Amino acid sequence: MLKTLRSLFANRCPQCQRTIQSRQDSLHVLKYCPQGHYKEETYATLGVRIVYDSK
């Protein structure tokens, strides 16, 4: 049950379903697919989220 619950909140690539990797520094959070399908930048101080989706 706990494994199923965790899988609902796991970030996955919309194309290949691999787990999204992330890096964080003082300015922004970068989430990306290891295969290069998806990239998301979040700037919390500005309240901005930019999603790059390569199709």
trRosetta pair geometry for C-beta under 8 A, 3 or more apart (Angstrom, degrees):
i j d omega theta_ij theta_ji phi_ij phi_ji
1 4 5.8 -56 -154 35 32 111
1 5 6.4 31 151 -18 65 107
2 5 5.5 -54 -148 37 34 113
2 6 6.4 36 154 -20 67 104
3 6 5.8 -53 -148 35 31 111
3 7 6.5 32 154 -23 63 105
4 7 5.8 -54 -150 31 31 112
4 8 7.1 39 151 -26 61 98
5 8 5.9 -48 -161 20 35 115
5 9 7.5 10 153 0 62 106
6 9 6.3 -74 -159 45 38 98
6 10 6.4 51 148 -43 72 102
7 10 5.5 -38 -143 10 40 121
10 19 6.3 -64 175 -118 115 95
11 19 6.9 83 80 -162 69 64
11 20 3.9 -54 118 34 111 127
11 22 7.8 70 58 -46 150 117
11 31 6.4 -57 146 -168 158 140
12 17 5.2 0 174 -152 127 52
12 18 6.7 154 -153 75 77 24
12 19 6.2 -52 -102 -99 68 40
12 20 6.4 -147 -96 -22 13 90
13 16 4.9 11 89 49 134 80
13 17 6.2 -92 64 -37 81 12
13 18 5.1 19 14 49 121 75
13 19 7.9 -12 -11 38 85 5
13 20 6.2 143 -55 -74 69 81
13 33 4.0 65 -97 -107 128 124
13 35 7.0 35 -120 40 174 108
13 37 5.1 80 -168 72 128 127
13 38 4.9 -179 -132 14 84 130
14 37 7.4 -146 56 135 72 123
14 38 6.3 117 19 -74 88 139
14 53 7.2 -1 42 -139 135 117
15 33 7.5 20 45 -126 103 169
15 35 7.8 -115 84 82 118 132
15 37 4.3 -126 39 -169 133 152
15 38 7.0 178 10 -36 101 104
15 55 8.0 177 -81 -115 128 59
16 33 6.7 116 40 -166 114 133
16 35 5.5 60 6 28 159 151
16 37 5.9 163 -1 -4 104 154
18 33 6.2 104 68 -152 110 90
18 34 6.1 -79 124 32 148 103
18 35 6.6 119 25 -6 145 111
20 31 4.9 26 159 178 126 104
20 32 6.7 145 -162 67 84 19
20 33 6.2 -56 -111 -79 71 58
20 38 6.9 -66 -108 91 108 124
20 40 7.9 2 -163 24 143 115
21 31 7.1 162 84 -154 42 56
21 32 5.7 -28 64 67 91 75
21 33 7.6 126 18 -122 87 12
21 34 5.9 84 -13 -62 126 84
22 29 6.3 -5 -169 -179 112 96
22 30 6.6 157 -154 86 60 52
22 31 4.6 -21 -97 -99 91 74
22 32 7.6 145 -90 17 43 65
23 29 7.5 167 86 -158 45 53
23 30 4.8 -6 58 59 91 103
24 28 7.7 -139 -140 109 57 40
24 29 4.7 -12 -105 -110 88 79
24 30 7.4 -169 -76 24 42 67
25 28 6.6 17 55 50 86 58
27 43 6.8 -26 160 -126 76 89
27 45 7.4 -67 -149 16 55 126
28 41 5.5 3 171 -172 138 92
28 42 6.1 156 -163 77 82 47
28 43 4.9 -41 -101 -88 100 68
28 44 7.6 165 -117 2 49 74
29 41 7.3 154 79 -157 51 46
29 42 4.5 -8 55 56 99 104
29 44 7.3 56 -4 -30 106 103
30 39 7.3 -19 -168 -165 89 90
30 40 7.4 155 -156 83 44 53
30 41 5.6 -12 -103 -104 72 73
30 42 8.0 -162 -70 22 32 71
31 38 7.9 -26 119 124 88 100
31 39 7.3 157 88 -156 55 42
31 40 4.5 -6 60 58 100 102
31 42 7.6 34 -1 -6 103 107
32 36 7.7 -3 176 -106 107 39
32 38 6.6 171 -150 95 46 65
32 39 4.6 5 -109 -110 91 76
32 40 7.3 -166 -71 25 54 63
33 36 6.2 -85 85 15 97 11
33 37 4.4 -25 71 47 160 84
33 38 4.2 86 -20 40 116 85
33 39 7.3 -96 17 -58 78 59
36 39 7.9 -13 -153 -45 50 106
36 54 6.8 -11 140 39 81 146
37 53 7.7 4 156 -154 69 60
37 54 5.9 -131 -151 60 42 95
38 51 7.7 -27 -164 -167 87 90
38 52 7.3 148 -163 86 40 68
38 53 5.9 0 -116 -113 76 67
38 54 7.4 -135 -69 25 38 78
39 51 7.5 152 88 -159 52 46
39 52 4.2 -3 64 57 100 111
40 49 6.7 -4 -173 -174 101 93
40 50 7.0 164 -155 86 52 52
40 51 4.9 -10 -106 -107 88 72
40 52 7.2 -157 -72 25 41 69
41 49 7.3 169 88 -154 51 47
41 50 4.6 -1 56 56 97 101
41 52 7.9 44 -4 -8 93 101
42 48 7.4 171 -152 93 45 55
42 49 4.9 -7 -107 -108 80 82
42 50 7.8 -164 -73 25 39 64
43 46 4.3 11 118 37 118 110
43 47 7.5 -29 95 29 80 21
43 48 4.6 9 53 58 106 97
43 49 7.7 -160 27 -73 65 40
43 50 7.9 35 -3 -3 99 99
44 47 7.2 30 -167 -75 33 40
